[in-house]
Amino acid sequence: DVYRTRFGRTVTEMDNATFTHLTMNTNPLHFDDCLTAQTKWGQILVNSTFTLALIVGLSVPDVSQNAMANLGWEDVKLPNPVFVGDTLYCETEVLAKRESRSYANAGIVQVRSRGINQDGKVVIDFTRSVMIYKKGHAPHDDFFPAVEEG
């Protein structure tokens, strides 16, 4: 199966600055206009780990909404830069699935996700393995608080 997000997410200056400073990334390519104006990019580059986090987040409704745990990310590639103002979309392909040997109520799914910008350029490409509850086994399946009347 291949899943494509129903909507994109435009990266803002606040997204990049907040994520960069929260993670204490001191590379000025992510926050120094004067320095980046002198680079081949000519502008601030969006923090690549923000790009990873955003694309993983965009894939949650289709891939890992019922995950027990993320098991790993592999082969992360960043073929094109992301800039403030870019809108990113996610396309995820299921590569493999199997029963979990440790948990009878879960399976392991391996997917390949690609972040694609508004121009159709791939900005990130990676594989991810996720342990997912089987249908009817997620602790939050069908949870909705009882409405208190009166």
ZISULLIN-V519189 format. One record per helix or strand of 2 or more residues. SS is the DSSP state (2 for helix, 1 for strand). FROM is the first residue (numbers start at 1). LEN is the number of residues. Records with the same first field share a line. If there is no record, write none. Layout:
SS: FROM-LEN ; FROM-LEN
//
This chain:
1: 2-3 ; 9-2 ; 67-11 ; 87-13 ; 106-12 ; 122-12
2: 13-10 ; 28-3 ; 33-4 ; 48-16
//
